Amino acid sequence: MKLPCSDRNARLQQHLEKAVSENRISHAYIFEGPSNIDKLAFAKGLVKGVLCPDGRGENCGKCEICSKVDHNNHEDVFLTEKDGRSVKDAAVTLIQEKLNVKPLGETNVVIIKDCDTMTDRAQNRLLKTLEEPPGQSLLILLSENMENLTQTILSRCVKFRIEGDELPADSERAEKIVGMCMNREPFYRICKELKSCLRDREKAEILLDSMELSCRNLMNDRNKLMHMYSFDDIYNFIHAIEDARLQIRRGMSTSYSLKKLVLMGTNKQINGGII
């Protein structure tokens, strides 16, 4: 299967190749990864592997089916994404209608971008489809933070993390900021490091991705973790980063969200005068 993935995802690619070739594909997957990873291209690689007539488990990338998947005009493949700040209930209704129509080929496919922005109502509606998927169907959910999904949805999907070969942009500064927060350095010093992001939502999200990766690398390096920070501090800070990202996407001030993250990371109480 020709998937646009990094060397760090080689085992995932092999797993999916084997599942397709042995006809053991699940009806629902969640692919989680940072914003700088092209998760849609990865999902399309899997879809082509399933639909391509050039042998189960492979996609030729040249036939009409592969071309249609690449250009978003395959009759059996439905792509949806957030409308404004979230994937809404109406979008899931369209998904259900699509899956209830007999495919021209063998399988109906739905790809949901930004699935972690689904409203509660949309998640509840999607759950019914995941519990009883109609006919031969494949649902692929693309997420930056699957923890925003309900446990009932998570339990009905096969979950994978997609990584990139390169560290996200601002990795050195992100690692520095994480260290400053963990070391309880003064609020104003940390804010100086955040200055270029306080008014720029896109830069802020890239920095948050880098900070989260830095934290997860710390959790994997147990020797370093034991000597520098507690596991609970890092774990709680990861959740604070994810909360900040979610707040920004919901329209909260970027400056407020980042400063609130710093205060939470340094275990200080939020003071309305400071923010």
N, C-alpha and C positions, 0 to 999 in steps of 0.2 A: 504494500500500500504506500503510495507516494504522499506522505504528509509533510507539510511545510513546518517541520519542527526542528528544534536544536538537538545537539548531541545529548543534552541532559534529559531529553524525552525519548531516547532510543528504546528504553524498556517499555514505555507506554505504546510506542509505535508497534513494537513486536507483539505486544499483548493484543492490540486491536486487529492487527493483521491475522493473527491466529484465530481470533473470535469470528472474524468475517469468513475466513476460509473454511472454518468448521461449522458455519451457520449457527453460531452461538451469540449473536448480537443481542444485547438487551433492548427492551423497548424504550428505555429512557436513560440518558446520560447527562451529567453535569460536568462541563469543563471549566475549571476556575483558573484564572491567571491575571496578572497585573494589566493595567490599561495599555502598556506599550507592547503587549503580545497580541498578534493577529489571531485571536481565537476563532473568528469566523472562517478564515482560510483553513485552519486546522479542522473545523467541523466539516467544511466542504470536502476536504480530503477523505474523511471517513464516509461521507455520503456517496462520493464517487466510487469508493471501494465497494460499497454495498450495491449500487445501482449499475455500475459499468458492466457491460456484457463480455468484456475481454478477460473473463476468468474471475471467480470469486476470490476476494482478498486483494485484488490488484485493481488499479485504475490507470487506464492508458493515458489519460490526459489529452487525448486527441479525438476521440469519437464524438458523435453528436450529443450523447448523454452527458459526458464529462464537460463538453463545451457549454451545454445548457446550464449545468450546475454552476459552472464558473461565472456565467453571465446572468444568473438569477432569473432564468426564464424556463426552468424545467417544470413541466406540468404537475409533477407529483411532489415538488419541493416547495414548501411555504415558509417564507422568512418574515418574522415580525420583530419589532424592537419598541423601545419606549416612545411614548408620545408625550413630549414635554419632559417631565421629570420621572415618569414611571410607565411601566407596562400596565395597562388598565384592563378592567374586566371585559370591555368590549373587544379587545384584542384576543383574549382567551376564547371568547365566544366564536370569533372567526376561525380560530384554530380548531375548535371542536367541529365546526361546520366542514372545514377542510378534511378532517380525518374521517368524517362520516360519508364522504364521497369515495366511491370505488376508484382506486388509482388506475391510470392507464397502463402502468407496468405492474410490478409486484408489491411495491411498498409506498405508502404515503410517508413523507418526511416533513417534520416541522422543526425549524431552528428558531429559538427565542434568544435574541440578543438582550443584554442588560436584564437578565431574568431576576437578578437580586434587587431590582427596583420595583418588582411587581407589588401592587397594592394588596392588602389583606384579602379583599374580595376576589381579586384575580387569582391569588394563590389558592384560595378555597375552591374556586371553580376549576382550576387546573388539576387539583388533587383528584377530582372525580374522573378525569381523563387518565391520569396516571394509575389509578386503581383498576380501571377497566378500559384499557386502550382498545379502540375499535379496529377490528380487522388486523391486517399486517401494517404496523405503523412504527415509526422511529421518531422519538422526540429528543432533541439536543438542546440543552439549556446552557447558555454562555454567561459566565459570572465573574466578577472581580472579587466578590466576597459572598460565598455561599451561606455564611452564617446569618445573612439577612433573610434566608428562606426558612420556612417552618420545618420542624423536625419530621412532620408527616410527609412532606415533599422530599426531603433529603433521604428518608428511609426507602423511598420507592424508586430511587435513581442510583445508577452506578456513578461514582464520583472520582474524578481525576484532576490533578493539579498540573497545569502546563507551565513550564519554566522557559526562560530565554537563556541563550549562551552568555549574553552580556548583562552586566549589572545595569539597572535603570540609571537614567541620567541623575546627576547630583549625588551619586552614591557616597562619595567621600564626605560631603557636607552633611548628608543624612546620617551617616555613622557618627559624625561629630555631634550633631544635635541630640541623637539618642543618648550618647554618652553624657552630654551636659545635663540632660533631664534626669538620667539615672543617678548622676552624681550630685543632684540637687543644687546645681549652680544657680546664680541669681537670675531672676525672671528677665531683667532687662538685657542681660548678656545673650540669653538664648534668643530673645526677640530680634536682636541685631542680626543673628544668623538667618532669621526668617524674613528679614526686611523685604527682599526682592519678591517674595511670594504673597505677602499680606494682601495685596490688591489684585493679584493675578490668579484666577481660579485654576487655569490649566497648569501653571507652574506649581501651584500648591498640590494638585493631585499627583503630579509626577514626583514631587518631593515626598508625599505621603507613601507612595508605592515604594520608594527607595528606603524610607525609614522602616516600613514594615518588613521589607526583605532583610534589612540590617538586624532587626530584632529576631527574626526567624533564624538567621545565621548564628546569632548568639545562642539561641536555644539549642541549636544542633552542636555547637562547640561547648560541650559540658565542662571541659577543663577550664576554659576561659570564663564560663558562666559562674562556676563555683567560686572563682577567685575575685570576681568583680561585682556581680549582681545576683539577686535572688531570682529563682525561676518565676515566682509569683509576680515580682515587679515587672519582668519582661512580658509575661503573659497578660497582665493587666494593661500594660502600655500598648500592646498590640490591639487590644479591644478599644482603647482610647483613640488610637490612630484610625481604626475602622469607623468609630463613631464620628470623628471629625470629617472623614471622607463623606459619610452619609449625610451629615448636616450641610456640607457644602453643596451636595447634589440636590438637596431639598430647598436650596435657596438661601440658607443662612449666610451671613457675612463671612467671607473667607478669613478676614482678619480676626474676627471674633472666634471662629472655629479653631484656628491655629493657636491663638493665645490661650483658649480654654484647654486645648490639648497640652500645652506646656505646663499649665497649672496642675492639671491632673497627673502629668508625668512626674512632676516634682513633688507630688503629694501635698500641694498647698490648696487652701480653700479659695474658691473663686470670689473675687472682690469686685463688685460692680464699679468701684472707682478705678481699679486698674484696667479692666477691660474697656 
